[in-house]
Amino acid sequence: MALYVLDTDSVTFQQADREPILRRLAAAPSDAVYTTVITLREQLRGRLADVDRAIEGPALERAYERLQATLRYFSRINVLPFTAAATARLTELRARKLRIGTQDLRVAAIALSVNAILVTSNRRDFDQVPGLVIEDWDQ
C-alpha cells in the first residue's frame, strides 16, 4: 500500500475544503495518509502569531477558533515524526545544496525516509529533490 504525506500547502487546502483534495482524500485509506511534525509546527506557529497579533474582540475570538480548529485537525490525522532516518536524509539533501526552503527540505527528508509519496502543489521546489515521488491532488 502506498503511503501519502501531505505537505503544508496540501493540509491547508484540505482545511479550506478544496474539492480536488477532499475527493482524493476520500478515495485514500485513512491509514495511508499522513502529514509531518514540520507541518504541525508551521501551522501552530502561524496560529499562535495570529493570537498574539489580535488585541481583543472578534479578531481575538477568530484567532483562538482557528487555533482550536488546528488542534482538532492534528488530533485526527497521522503525523510523522522527525526521526534519525529523516536526519540522515536531510544531511544527504543538504550536501546537494538544493535551493529550497528549510521546512520544505525537512518535509522531503521525512517523506524520503519512509518511502512515501509527497502530496504537494509546490512542484517548483520539490521537483529538485532527487528520488522524491510527488503527486498534486489539487488539480
C-alpha positions in Angstrom: 0.0 0.0 0.0 1.3 3.5 -0.9 2.0 5.9 1.9 1.0 9.6 1.2 2.5 12.6 3.0 0.6 15.9 2.8 2.8 18.9 2.8 1.7 22.2 4.5 0.0 23.6 1.4 -2.0 20.4 0.9 -3.0 20.4 4.6 -4.1 24.0 4.2 -6.1 23.1 1.1 -7.8 20.3 2.9 -8.7 22.6 5.8 -10.1 25.1 3.3 -12.3 22.3 1.9 -10.8 22.4 -1.6 -12.8 19.9 -3.6 -9.9 18.2 -5.5 -8.0 17.4 -2.3 -11.1 16.3 -0.5 -12.1 14.0 -3.4 -8.6 12.3 -3.4 -8.5 12.0 0.4 -11.9 10.3 0.4 -10.6 7.7 -2.0 -7.4 7.0 0.1 -7.4 4.7 3.1 -7.0 6.9 6.2 -4.1 4.7 7.4 -2.2 5.6 4.3 -2.4 9.4 4.7 0.0 11.4 6.9 1.4 14.8 7.4 4.6 15.7 9.2 5.6 17.3 12.5 7.1 20.0 10.3 3.6 20.9 9.0 2.3 20.8 12.6 5.0 23.3 13.7 4.3 25.6 10.7 0.6 25.7 11.3 0.9 26.1 15.1 3.4 28.9 14.7 1.1 30.7 12.3 -1.9 30.3 14.6 0.0 31.5 17.7 1.2 34.5 15.8 -2.4 35.3 14.9 -3.4 35.1 18.5 -0.5 37.3 19.5 -1.5 40.0 16.9 -5.2 40.0 17.8 -5.8 42.5 20.6 -9.4 41.7 21.6 -12.9 41.3 20.5 -13.9 39.4 17.3 -10.4 39.2 15.9 -9.1 37.5 19.1 -12.1 35.1 19.1 -11.4 34.1 15.4 -7.7 33.7 16.2 -8.5 31.3 19.1 -11.1 29.5 17.0 -8.5 28.8 14.3 -6.0 27.7 16.8 -8.6 25.2 18.3 -9.6 24.0 14.8 -5.9 23.3 14.1 -5.6 21.3 17.3 -8.7 19.3 16.3 -7.3 18.7 12.8 -3.9 17.4 14.1 -5.6 15.2 16.7 -7.3 13.3 13.8 -4.5 13.0 11.2 -1.5 10.7 11.3 1.7 12.8 12.0 5.1 11.5 11.0 7.9 12.4 13.4 11.4 13.7 12.5 13.5 10.6 13.1 17.1 9.6 12.9 16.4 8.3 9.4 14.9 11.7 8.4 18.0 13.4 9.9 20.2 11.2 7.7 18.2 12.0 4.6 18.3 15.7 5.4 22.1 15.6 5.7 22.2 14.0 2.3 19.9 16.6 0.8 21.8 19.5 2.3 25.1 18.1 0.8 23.4 18.6 -2.6 23.0 22.3 -1.9 19.4 22.3 -3.1 17.8 25.7 -3.4 14.6 25.2 -1.4 13.4 26.3 2.0 14.4 24.7 5.2 11.0 23.5 6.1 10.3 22.0 2.7 13.7 20.2 2.8 12.7 18.7 6.2 9.3 17.6 4.8 11.1 16.0 1.9 13.6 14.2 4.2 10.7 12.7 6.2 8.9 11.6 3.1 12.0 10.0 1.7 12.9 8.3 5.0 9.6 6.4 4.9 9.4 5.9 1.1 6.2 7.9 0.8 4.6 9.9 -2.0 4.6 13.6 -1.2 1.3 15.3 -1.9 2.1 18.9 -2.9 1.3 21.6 -5.4 4.8 23.0 -4.9 6.5 21.3 -7.7 8.9 24.1 -8.3 10.8 23.3 -5.1 10.1 19.6 -4.5 10.9 18.6 -8.1 14.5 19.5 -7.2 14.7 16.7 -4.6 16.2 13.5 -6.1 14.2 10.4 -5.6 11.1 12.2 -4.2 7.9 10.9 -5.7 5.3 13.7 -5.9 1.6 13.9 -6.6 -0.5 17.0 -6.9 -4.0 16.4 -5.5 -5.2 20.0 -6.1 -5.9 19.6 -9.8 
